[in-house]
Amino acid sequence: MLFLETEPVGLSTICFMIFLEKFYSLLLLGHLFVTFVLLGSMTHGLLIVISYLRGKFNRQKLELFYTKVSLWSYVIVYVIGALIYPAYRIYMRQQYFDPQLPWATGLFEVKEHWGAVGLAMFFVFYFLRKNLQPAEDKDKLWLYVPLCFLLNIIVWYKVVVGCYLTLLKGSWS
């Protein structure tokens, strides 16, 4: 178990544990697995949305299913990421990235900002799709299709950057 030591008080040392620190590895693994679900559902959904541009609307129910899975997996990934952030902040960012690789901290912050923007966009994406019948509402596809592309770019960017930052230092010692 890892503890963060603060200034000694007399003969004793004050120690505290970071929120959910004991579960960091398990949460990180869950974060990874749900991210795989997110990537698969977003990418497959995009392939179906591209077929809408060619006038093929035979897989609308499947695409709606992928949209629902994408929304919920994005929310779950976001929440799990928020739960592991305190341990990351102390052990990775403060002790490794900030002093040794400040550019990595900047890259992480850009990734997280896009993640917050993506979260808001996902709800717009979902509610737009929920009320959309692609074969009948072709005039609404001008908003839906680019939004799908943009969300795929955000998700893939976050995954690639997250994997790269993890490769820089996989876990704390």
N, C-alpha and C positions, 0 to 999 in steps of 0.2 A: 504494500500500500504506500502510495506516495504522499508525503506531507510537505507543506511549504512552511519553512521556518522563518520566523520574524525575529526581531531584536530580542536577545536574552533578557529576562527579568530576574535579577538575582541569580540563583542557582538553577532555576528551571527555564525551559524554553517553551514559548507559546507556539502550539501547532494547530493548524486547522486543515480540514479536508475540503477540497474543491467540490462544488455541487455535482453530484452523480459521477464523481471521479472513478469509483469502483466499477461502474458500468460503461466506462468510456469505450473499451474495445468492443463490447457487445453492441452498443449504440452505433458505433462507427461501422460495424459490419451490417447492421440493419439499414443504416444510411446508404451503404453501397448496394445492397440487394434491392431496396426500393428504387434506387436510382436506375438500376437495370430495367425494372418494370417501366419506369418513366421514359427511358430512352426508347424502349421497344414500342410502347404505345404511341409516343409522339412520332417516331419515324414511320411506323405503319400507317398511322392516321394521315401523315403528310402524303404518303404514296397514294392513298385513296383520294385525298383532296386534289392532288395533281390530275387524277383522272376526271374530276369534275370539270376541269378546264377543257378537256377533250370531249365533253358532253356525255360521259359515262357515269350514270348515277345508280348503278345496280348494287352498290355496297354501302348505302347510306346508314343502315342500322349498325353495321360493323364499325363504321367511322364514328358514329355517335357513341358507341361503346368505348372505343379508344379515347374519345374526348373525355368521357367520364373517368376512365382509368387514369388518364393523364392528369386531370385536375386533382384527384384524390392522392395520387402518388406524389405530385409536386408539393401538395400541402404537407403530406407526411414527411417527405424529405426535408422540407423547410423546418418543420417542428423538431425533427430529430437533430438537424443541424444547429438549431437554437439550443437544444439541450446539451450538446457536446461542446458548444462554444466556450463556456467558462474554463473547462480544462484545456482546450486549445489555446485560449488567450493567455493563460499562465505558463503552460509548459512548452508550447511551440512558439507562439508569437513573441512573448516577452523574453524568453530565454534563448531562442534560436533565431527566428526571423528578424526581429527588430535590430539586434546588435550585429548580426552577421550578414543578413540578406534583406536589407530594408526594401529593396525593389520587390521582393516576394510578398512583403506585407502590403505594398501598394497593389500588386496583382490580386491578392486575396480580397482587398477592399473593393476593387473594381468588380470582381466576381460577385461579391455580396450585394453590391448596389444593383447590378443587373438582376440578381436573384429577387430583390424586393420589387423592382419594376416588373419582372416576369410574374410574380405572384399576383399583382393587381391585374396584369394583362390576362392571366389565366381565367380569372373570374369573368372578365369581359368576353373572352373567347368561349367559355362554357355557356354563358347565358345567351350569347349570339347564336351558338350552334343549337341550343335547346329549342329555340323558336324558329329555327331555319329548316326549310325543306329545300335542299339544294336543287332538285329538279324543277320545282315550281318557283323558287325565289332566286332565280339566277342573277337578278340585279343586286342582291345582297352579297354575292360571292366576291365582289370587288373589295370588301372589307374583310371577309372571313379568310380568304386564301392568303393574302399578305400577312395577316395576323398569325396564321398557322406557320408560315415560313419563318416569321420573326421569332416566334416562341421556340421553334426548333433550333434556330441559331443560338438563342439565349441558353437553352438547355444543353446543347452540345458544347458551347463555349464554357459553361460552368463545369461540365464533366471533364473536359480536357484540362482546364486550368486546375481543377481540384485534384485530378490524378497527377499532374505535373508537380504541384506543390507537395503532394504526399510523397512523391519520389525523392524530393529534396531531403526530406527527413521523415521516414515512415512512422516513427513513434518516438516518444521521449524515453530517455534512459533512466 
